[in-house]
Structure formats: structure tokens, C-alpha cells
Amino acid sequence: MRWTGKIIPPESRMYTIGTRTDDGARLYIDGKLIIDDWTEHGEKPNSASVELKAGREYEIVFEHFDNIMGAAARLTWDVGQRDFSRAVSIAAKSDLVILVLGTSPDLSAEELDRMNISLPLVQQELVREIKKVNPNIVIVLMNGGPVALNGTENIAGAILEAWYAGQAGGTAIADVLFGDENPGGKLPETFYASTSQLPAFSDYDLINNPRTYMYFNQPVLYPFGHGLSYTTFEYSDLKLEGSAFNTNSILQIRCTVRNSGKLKGDEVVQLYVRDLEASVKVPIQLLKGFQRITLEAGEQKTVLFKIPVSGLGYYDTGTNDFMVEPGEFEIRIGSSSQDIRLKQAFLIER
């Protein structure tokens, strides 16, 4: 494939011009080859810095080959100054601003590493410009993975995580924003505060290279299992039948959850288990059960979990066996992996 055209820069400066292709790419500006990646690979970006003069026409030639399946070819460039004037004008005349932000689906594709997890800079700038004329802001996020919001979470009055919604997504989002539905979803992954929180991925050992709630032990933006509602919930009366168990036992755990707010809503009750005396490094805690319950305002319900003790161990690479060590463990029940409301210790005997 060969595409030809022209670009006319709005200002004189250094620009970043790039390609994003599945398999080969070549890019010429005024006959000069600036990107040369004529190889087979999954979709990936290439870029180059070029000095361009305002108002001048530059000839572009973009060449691409695709060997088999998965053809993708994108031409990108940094167009420079952002013009938020229309958005700011609308926001200044509005009671409330709903900003739909996020990342492109191609940034969450297979065989593609993200260099950073931040909300795109242009979107961060938009939020801050809107705030100057209207502080009543709701952010709707559409993305395929964790996003670091770089302080914009402190500007918004509320954030609705919508992921990549399907054909009924618009209706579902509107129902939540207008209060016709009370949200009760929980994050299935951790939202980190910044890219710097994530160590270089030099190997796949999650113990020494923590990237999940199981091993990550730092403050985060939003933890695994986090999710708010238009109502509130209280936890109480944790009860465990027995105090010492063996690998043939079944833990029967009960707690009471009460809707302490004024609206009907859903809560996802999460049960984690922590090994307090492991002889090797094990997860800080492991999700071992969860239940979604619906409660009217003021209503309470007893939640029962049945957890086999045989599943509270780890895989021993030395013996090639799944081990459940004797010792002290802890039940942790809460509204997220970091919002633990109830705890109780128990013993596993030989």
C-alpha cells in the first residue's frame, strides 16, 4: 500500500510524526525517509521528530505491507496547540459538565505494550481548562485497562468507569448518571497512581515484580475491588464456625451487611484470606469468595461463605505439589481489597 498526501503545519516547531502498523512501514517527508521499519511484527508504533515551518506544504508518502491477517496502518502527528474554546464556552453556560475521556481501543490490543498508563495529556489539559469556568464535572472513563488520572480525579465530583461499552452502553451510562440505576460494580484490577509505581517488567515473577493486588503493597489510586454506590453499607457480626481446622475442613463464614443509606443498592461483599505464618513469600491476601447482594434502604442480610481449607495453600516448586502449611491465617471481609471491614484469625493444624 502507498498513500500520498500533504500536511500543512499550523506553527513552526519540532513535530512528532509517526506510524502504527501491523507489519512494515516506511514514511517519507519531501522525499526524505524518516521511518524505516520494513519488517514483520504485530501492531506497533514508530515515530520521528521533524522540524516543520508554519503554512508550508509538505509532501507525505506512507508505505505499508502486511504479510497475513491483522492489517493495520495509521499515520499520526502532533498537531500542536489545543483549542478548547468551544468546549469551554459550552461548559461556562452549563449547570454540569460530563466529560467522556479514556484511551483508544488500539492502546489495549494484544501484543502491544503501553509505555505509560496516564490519561492522555490533551485530556488532562481539557479537564483543567473546563474547571476554570465550571467546577461541576463528572468524568466518564472508557478504556480497556488501568488509567492513571494524574490529579484529574481530584477535580471531578464523580467518575464513572464504563470500560468499552456495547451497543446499549449509552443507555446504561445515562441510567447511572441520572440516578435511574444505582451502580454496584467493582474494579477487577488495580488502578495505579502513576506509571512510576510499576517496576520494569524484566521477568514474569509477580512476587519480585508486583503488579497485582496480591503482592502490591503501596497506596494506589483505586484498589482491586473498589467501587462506590449512591448508598452506603455497614458490615458487622463476623462469625467463623470453629477456630482450628485441617485440610479436610470447610470454613463456614458469616457476616451481616446493612444498607445504611437512603436508596436501594447492590454491594459486592469480598472475602480475602491472609497467611500470617507462611515459610515462603506468599500473597499479602487472596480473594477467596465474593457475593453480590441487593438491599433496600435500611435492610440487612446475612452472607454465608463456604471456603475449603485445601484451597488456602501455594504451589511448591520443590515438591511439585500444592501445599497448605499449618499455622495462623486471617479472614478479611470488606468492600474492596483495601477497604477491609472485618477480620478474624484462625488456625490450620496438621
C-alpha positions as CSV (number, residue, x, y, z in Angstrom):
1,M,0.0,0.0,0.0
2,R,1.2,3.5,-0.7
3,W,-0.6,6.6,0.5
4,T,0.4,10.1,-0.6
5,G,-0.8,13.5,0.6
6,K,0.2,16.8,2.2
7,I,0.4,18.3,5.7
8,I,0.4,22.0,6.5
9,P,1.7,22.8,10.0
10,P,-0.1,25.4,12.0
11,E,3.1,26.7,13.6
12,S,6.9,26.4,13.2
13,R,8.4,23.9,15.6
14,M,9.6,20.3,16.1
15,Y,6.8,17.8,15.4
16,T,6.4,14.2,16.3
17,I,5.2,12.3,13.3
18,G,4.6,8.5,13.4
19,T,3.1,5.3,12.0
20,R,1.3,2.5,13.7
21,T,1.3,-0.7,11.6
22,D,0.9,-4.4,11.7
23,D,4.0,-5.4,9.7
24,G,6.1,-3.0,7.6
25,A,6.1,0.8,7.5
26,R,8.1,3.5,5.6
27,L,7.4,7.2,5.9
28,Y,8.8,9.9,3.7
29,I,8.5,13.7,4.1
30,D,9.5,15.7,1.0
31,G,11.3,12.6,-0.3
32,K,13.4,12.0,2.9
33,L,12.9,8.7,4.6
34,I,12.2,9.4,8.3
35,I,10.8,6.0,9.4
36,D,12.1,2.7,8.0
37,D,10.6,-0.4,9.6
38,W,10.1,-2.9,6.8
39,T,9.7,-6.0,8.9
40,E,7.0,-8.4,10.0
41,H,5.6,-7.8,13.5
42,G,2.3,-7.2,15.4
43,E,0.8,-3.8,15.5
44,K,3.3,-1.3,17.0
45,P,4.1,2.4,16.8
46,N,7.1,4.2,15.3
47,S,7.8,7.9,15.4
48,A,10.4,10.5,14.4
49,S,10.9,14.2,15.3
50,V,10.9,16.6,12.4
51,E,11.2,20.4,12.2
52,L,8.4,21.9,10.1
53,K,7.6,25.5,9.2
54,A,4.2,27.1,9.6
55,G,2.0,27.3,6.5
56,R,4.3,25.3,4.2
57,E,3.0,22.3,2.4
58,Y,5.0,19.0,3.0
59,E,4.6,16.0,0.7
60,I,3.9,12.8,2.6
61,V,4.4,9.2,1.3
62,F,3.4,6.4,3.6
63,E,4.1,2.8,2.5
64,H,2.9,-0.3,4.3
65,F,3.0,-4.1,3.7
66,D,1.0,-6.8,5.5
67,N,2.1,-10.4,5.3
68,I,-1.0,-12.2,6.5
69,M,-4.0,-11.2,8.7
70,G,-4.3,-8.3,11.1
71,A,-3.6,-5.5,8.7
72,A,-3.4,-2.1,10.4
73,A,-1.9,1.2,9.1
74,R,-2.2,4.5,10.9
75,L,-0.5,7.8,10.3
76,T,-0.2,10.2,13.3
77,W,1.2,13.6,14.0
78,D,1.3,16.1,16.9
79,V,-0.9,18.9,15.5
80,G,0.3,21.3,18.2
81,Q,-1.8,23.9,20.1
82,R,-5.1,22.5,21.6
83,D,-8.1,24.7,21.0
84,F,-10.6,24.1,23.9
85,S,-12.5,27.4,23.2
86,R,-15.8,25.7,22.1
87,A,-15.8,23.2,24.9
88,V,-15.0,25.9,27.5
89,S,-17.8,28.1,26.1
90,I,-20.3,25.3,26.4
91,A,-19.2,24.4,29.9
92,A,-19.4,28.0,31.1
93,K,-23.1,28.1,30.1
94,S,-23.9,24.6,31.6
95,D,-25.1,23.5,35.1
96,L,-23.0,20.3,34.9
97,V,-20.2,19.1,32.6
98,I,-20.0,15.4,31.6
99,L,-16.5,14.7,30.1
100,V,-16.2,11.4,28.3
101,L,-12.5,10.5,28.5
102,G,-10.2,7.5,28.2
103,T,-8.0,5.6,25.9
104,S,-8.3,4.3,22.3
105,P,-9.1,0.5,22.0
106,D,-5.9,0.1,20.0
107,L,-3.9,1.0,23.1
108,S,-5.3,-2.1,24.8
109,A,-4.8,-4.6,22.0
110,E,-3.0,-7.9,22.2
111,E,0.8,-7.9,21.6
112,L,1.1,-4.2,22.5
113,D,2.9,-2.8,25.4
114,R,1.9,0.6,26.8
115,M,4.8,2.9,27.6
116,N,2.7,4.7,30.3
117,I,-0.7,4.4,31.9
118,S,-1.5,8.1,32.2
119,L,-4.7,9.7,30.9
120,P,-3.6,11.4,27.6
121,L,-2.1,14.8,28.2
122,V,-4.6,16.6,26.0
123,Q,-7.5,15.2,28.1
124,Q,-5.8,16.3,31.3
125,E,-5.5,19.8,29.9
126,L,-9.1,19.8,28.8
127,V,-10.3,18.9,32.4
128,R,-8.2,21.7,33.9
129,E,-9.5,24.2,31.4
130,I,-13.1,23.2,32.0
131,K,-12.6,23.5,35.7
132,K,-11.7,27.2,35.4
133,V,-15.3,28.0,34.1
134,N,-17.3,25.2,35.7
135,P,-16.2,23.0,38.7
136,N,-19.2,20.7,38.5
137,I,-17.6,17.9,36.5
138,V,-18.4,14.3,36.1
139,I,-15.9,12.1,34.2
140,V,-17.0,9.0,32.3
141,L,-14.0,6.8,31.6
142,M,-13.9,4.5,28.5
143,N,-10.8,2.4,28.5
144,G,-9.5,-1.2,28.3
145,G,-7.1,-1.2,31.2
146,P,-5.9,0.8,34.3
147,V,-5.5,4.6,33.8
148,A,-3.5,6.9,36.0
149,L,-5.6,10.1,36.2
150,N,-2.8,12.5,37.2
151,G,-4.8,14.6,39.6
152,T,-7.9,14.9,37.4
153,E,-9.6,12.6,39.9
154,N,-9.5,15.4,42.5
155,I,-11.2,17.8,40.1
156,A,-14.2,15.6,39.2
157,G,-17.1,15.3,41.6
158,A,-17.6,11.7,40.4
159,I,-16.0,9.2,38.0
160,L,-18.0,6.5,36.2
161,E,-15.9,3.7,34.8
162,A,-17.7,2.5,31.7
163,W,-14.9,0.4,30.0
164,Y,-15.7,-0.2,26.3
165,A,-19.4,-0.3,26.4
166,G,-21.5,-2.3,23.9
167,Q,-24.5,-1.1,21.8
168,A,-26.6,-0.4,24.9
169,G,-23.7,1.4,26.6
170,G,-25.1,4.9,26.1
171,T,-28.4,4.0,27.8
172,A,-26.6,2.2,30.6
173,I,-24.3,5.3,31.3
174,A,-27.3,7.6,31.2
175,D,-29.3,5.5,33.6
176,V,-26.4,5.7,36.1
177,L,-25.8,9.4,35.7
178,F,-29.4,10.3,36.0
179,G,-29.8,8.0,39.1
180,D,-32.3,5.6,37.4
181,E,-29.9,2.8,38.3
182,N,-27.6,2.6,41.4
183,P,-24.2,1.4,40.3
184,G,-22.7,-1.5,42.2
185,G,-19.8,-2.6,40.1
186,K,-16.3,-3.2,41.5
187,L,-12.9,-2.8,39.7
188,P,-11.5,-6.2,38.6
189,E,-8.0,-4.7,38.5
190,T,-5.9,-2.1,40.3
191,F,-5.7,1.5,39.1
192,Y,-2.2,2.7,39.9
193,A,-1.4,6.3,40.8
194,S,1.3,6.6,38.1
195,T,3.5,4.6,35.7
196,S,6.4,5.0,38.1
197,Q,4.6,2.7,40.6
198,L,5.1,-0.2,38.2
199,P,8.6,-1.8,38.1
200,A,10.3,-2.7,34.8
201,F,8.8,-5.9,33.5
202,S,12.1,-7.8,33.3
203,D,10.5,-11.2,34.1
204,Y,7.2,-12.7,34.9
205,D,7.8,-13.4,38.6
206,L,4.9,-11.5,40.2
207,I,6.4,-11.9,43.7
208,N,9.5,-9.8,42.9
209,N,7.8,-7.8,40.2
210,P,4.4,-7.0,41.8
211,R,1.6,-5.8,39.5
212,T,-1.5,-7.2,41.2
213,Y,-3.3,-6.6,44.5
214,M,-1.9,-9.9,45.8
215,Y,1.6,-8.6,46.1
216,F,1.5,-4.8,45.6
217,N,1.9,-3.1,48.9
218,Q,1.8,0.6,48.2
219,P,-1.0,3.2,48.2
220,V,-2.8,3.1,44.8
221,L,-5.3,5.4,43.0
222,Y,-8.1,2.9,43.2
223,P,-7.6,-0.7,44.6
224,F,-8.8,-4.0,43.2
225,G,-12.4,-4.5,44.2
226,H,-13.1,-0.7,44.6
227,G,-16.5,0.7,43.6
228,L,-18.9,3.2,45.1
229,S,-22.7,3.5,45.2
230,Y,-25.4,6.1,45.7
231,T,-25.9,4.4,49.1
232,T,-23.7,3.1,51.9
233,F,-23.2,-0.3,53.6
234,E,-22.2,-1.3,57.1
235,Y,-20.5,-4.7,57.9
236,S,-20.9,-6.4,61.3
237,D,-21.1,-9.8,63.2
238,L,-18.3,-11.8,61.6
239,K,-18.7,-15.4,62.7
240,L,-16.5,-18.4,61.9
241,E,-17.7,-21.8,62.9
242,G,-14.7,-23.2,64.9
243,S,-11.2,-21.9,65.5
244,A,-8.9,-24.7,64.4
245,F,-9.1,-26.6,61.1
246,N,-7.3,-29.2,58.9
247,T,-7.0,-29.6,55.2
248,N,-10.2,-31.6,55.0
249,S,-12.3,-28.8,56.7
250,I,-14.7,-26.4,55.1
251,L,-14.7,-22.9,56.6
252,Q,-18.2,-21.6,57.1
253,I,-18.0,-17.8,57.5
254,R,-21.0,-15.4,58.1
255,C,-21.3,-11.7,58.3
256,T,-24.1,-9.2,58.3
257,V,-24.3,-6.4,55.7
258,R,-26.8,-3.5,56.2
259,N,-27.8,-0.8,53.7
260,S,-27.2,2.3,55.9
261,G,-28.1,4.8,53.2
262,K,-31.4,6.0,51.8
263,L,-31.5,4.2,48.4
264,K,-31.8,0.6,47.3
265,G,-28.5,-0.7,46.1
266,D,-26.1,-3.6,45.4
267,E,-23.0,-4.4,47.3
268,V,-20.3,-6.9,46.4
269,V,-19.1,-8.5,49.6
270,Q,-15.5,-9.7,49.2
271,L,-13.7,-12.3,51.3
272,Y,-9.9,-12.4,51.4
273,V,-7.6,-14.8,53.2
274,R,-4.1,-14.0,54.5
275,D,-1.5,-16.5,55.6
276,L,0.2,-14.9,58.6
277,E,2.9,-17.6,59.2
278,A,4.0,-18.9,55.7
279,S,7.6,-20.2,55.5
280,V,7.9,-18.8,51.9
281,K,6.8,-15.5,50.4
282,V,3.1,-15.7,49.6
283,P,0.4,-13.2,48.5
284,I,-0.4,-10.5,51.0
285,Q,-4.0,-11.7,50.6
286,L,-6.0,-13.7,48.2
287,L,-9.6,-13.2,47.1
288,K,-11.4,-16.5,48.0
289,G,-15.0,-15.5,47.6
290,F,-17.5,-12.7,46.8
291,Q,-21.2,-12.3,46.7
292,R,-23.3,-9.6,45.2
293,I,-26.4,-8.7,47.3
294,T,-29.3,-6.3,46.7
295,L,-30.6,-4.4,49.8
296,E,-33.4,-2.0,50.2
297,A,-32.6,1.1,52.3
298,G,-32.3,0.0,55.9
299,E,-32.4,-3.7,55.0
300,Q,-29.7,-6.1,56.3
301,K,-28.7,-9.6,55.2
302,T,-26.5,-12.4,56.5
303,V,-23.9,-13.5,53.9
304,L,-22.5,-17.1,54.1
305,F,-19.2,-18.2,52.5
306,K,-18.0,-21.8,52.4
307,I,-14.3,-22.0,51.7
308,P,-12.3,-25.3,51.5
309,V,-9.2,-25.2,53.6
310,S,-7.5,-27.3,50.9
311,G,-7.5,-24.2,48.7
312,L,-5.6,-21.9,51.0
313,G,-2.1,-23.0,50.1
314,Y,0.5,-22.5,47.4
315,Y,2.3,-24.5,44.7
316,D,5.7,-25.7,45.9
317,T,8.1,-25.8,43.0
318,G,10.5,-28.0,45.0
319,T,8.0,-30.9,45.6
320,N,5.7,-30.1,42.6
321,D,2.8,-30.2,45.0
322,F,0.1,-27.9,46.3
323,M,1.0,-27.2,50.0
324,V,-1.3,-26.0,52.8
325,E,1.0,-25.1,55.7
326,P,-0.2,-25.3,59.3
327,G,-0.3,-22.1,61.1
328,E,-2.3,-18.9,61.7
329,F,-4.4,-17.4,58.9
330,E,-6.7,-14.4,58.8
331,I,-10.1,-13.9,57.3
332,R,-10.6,-10.4,55.9
333,I,-14.1,-9.3,54.7
334,G,-14.7,-5.9,53.1
335,S,-15.9,-3.7,50.2
336,S,-12.5,-3.8,48.4
337,S,-9.0,-5.3,48.8
338,Q,-8.0,-2.2,50.8
339,D,-11.4,-1.4,52.4
340,I,-11.4,-4.3,54.9
341,R,-14.2,-4.0,57.4
342,L,-14.0,-7.3,59.4
343,K,-11.1,-9.6,60.4
344,Q,-10.7,-12.8,62.3
345,A,-7.8,-15.1,62.8
346,F,-7.9,-18.9,62.8
347,L,-5.6,-21.9,62.9
348,I,-4.8,-24.7,60.4
349,E,-3.5,-27.8,62.2
350,R,-1.5,-30.7,60.8
